[in-house]
Amino acid sequence: MDGLYTVMGQHEHHAALAKGKLTLGELHRVLGHIAHLVVKSTVKKGLVEGVELDSASEPEFCEACEKGKAAKQPFPKESKRHAQTYGELIHTDLWGPAQTVSIGGSSYYMSFTDDFSHKMHILFLKHKSEALGAFKQYEARLTRQHDAKIKTLRSDWGGEYLSADFDEYLAGQGIKRELTVHDSPQQNSIAE
């Protein structure tokens, strides 16, 4: 067919002009940015006729694919802000329910991580509604064991952190709340 190849679609056949040997990257772009492994497999199985793939070519970075697949702006690997004292910033997250209940009857756990020391403390909960009590328990431990006061609490938007009781308690203790952006666990990566 003199340099033509066909692309098998679900219902139609399309033809395009090919130029001799194509690199993996060129064929990737010509075939509509399908995965490099699929490009190789398609040619190998003879699903694309009239194309000679340069077997020595390697997959190339495709900026168009990268941009097309990006859902969020990239996050820096490390936060620019670091706590200078114990208790200055506490990261917290609640996980659960677990598929299997613990011997003590817990299905959840709540983690607290101090940004300054990176020390983590975990408390097990039977119900999500116990989150405020777990926070108070952690706060008492931090105050008694490390002579520190919590200044900022960073969490996701979980309902356990946003109750009126939790809001009232934080305000009463003078603790600042930092909430991460929805669907961005990178902002609270220490807890996540």
ChimeraX attribute file (.defattr): number of C-alpha atoms within 10 A of each C-alpha:
attribute: neighborCount
match mode: 1-to-1
recipient: residues
	/A:1	8
	/A:2	9
	/A:3	14
	/A:4	16
	/A:5	19
	/A:6	16
	/A:7	15
	/A:8	14
	/A:9	8
	/A:10	6
	/A:11	5
	/A:12	7
	/A:13	10
	/A:14	10
	/A:15	12
	/A:16	12
	/A:17	13
	/A:18	16
	/A:19	12
	/A:20	13
	/A:21	15
	/A:22	17
	/A:23	16
	/A:24	22
	/A:25	19
	/A:26	15
	/A:27	22
	/A:28	21
	/A:29	16
	/A:30	13
	/A:31	14
	/A:32	9
	/A:33	15
	/A:34	13
	/A:35	16
	/A:36	17
	/A:37	11
	/A:38	11
	/A:39	20
	/A:40	15
	/A:41	13
	/A:42	15
	/A:43	16
	/A:44	13
	/A:45	9
	/A:46	10
	/A:47	14
	/A:48	19
	/A:49	18
	/A:50	19
	/A:51	19
	/A:52	18
	/A:53	18
	/A:54	13
	/A:55	11
	/A:56	7
	/A:57	12
	/A:58	11
	/A:59	13
	/A:60	12
	/A:61	9
	/A:62	13
	/A:63	9
	/A:64	10
	/A:65	14
	/A:66	10
	/A:67	9
	/A:68	9
	/A:69	9
	/A:70	9
	/A:71	8
	/A:72	8
	/A:73	6
	/A:74	8
	/A:75	10
	/A:76	9
	/A:77	9
	/A:78	11
	/A:79	11
	/A:80	6
	/A:81	8
	/A:82	11
	/A:83	14
	/A:84	11
	/A:85	14
	/A:86	20
	/A:87	24
	/A:88	19
	/A:89	25
	/A:90	26
	/A:91	24
	/A:92	24
	/A:93	23
	/A:94	23
	/A:95	14
	/A:96	14
	/A:97	15
	/A:98	11
	/A:99	7
	/A:100	9
	/A:101	12
	/A:102	13
	/A:103	7
	/A:104	9
	/A:105	12
	/A:106	17
	/A:107	19
	/A:108	20
	/A:109	20
	/A:110	21
	/A:111	21
	/A:112	25
	/A:113	21
	/A:114	23
	/A:115	21
	/A:116	15
	/A:117	12
	/A:118	14
	/A:119	11
	/A:120	15
	/A:121	14
	/A:122	15
	/A:123	16
	/A:124	19
	/A:125	23
	/A:126	17
	/A:127	14
	/A:128	20
	/A:129	13
	/A:130	14
	/A:131	24
	/A:132	18
	/A:133	12
	/A:134	20
	/A:135	19
	/A:136	14
	/A:137	13
	/A:138	19
	/A:139	17
	/A:140	16
	/A:141	14
	/A:142	18
	/A:143	14
	/A:144	11
	/A:145	9
	/A:146	11
	/A:147	11
	/A:148	16
	/A:149	19
	/A:150	21
	/A:151	17
	/A:152	18
	/A:153	22
	/A:154	21
	/A:155	24
	/A:156	24
	/A:157	15
	/A:158	13
	/A:159	11
	/A:160	17
	/A:161	24
	/A:162	15
	/A:163	14
	/A:164	10
	/A:165	12
	/A:166	18
	/A:167	15
	/A:168	12
	/A:169	14
	/A:170	19
	/A:171	12
	/A:172	9
	/A:173	11
	/A:174	13
	/A:175	17
	/A:176	15
	/A:177	18
	/A:178	16
	/A:179	15
	/A:180	15
	/A:181	13
	/A:182	10
	/A:183	10
	/A:184	12
	/A:185	14
	/A:186	17
	/A:187	22
	/A:188	19
	/A:189	14
	/A:190	19
	/A:191	23
	/A:192	15
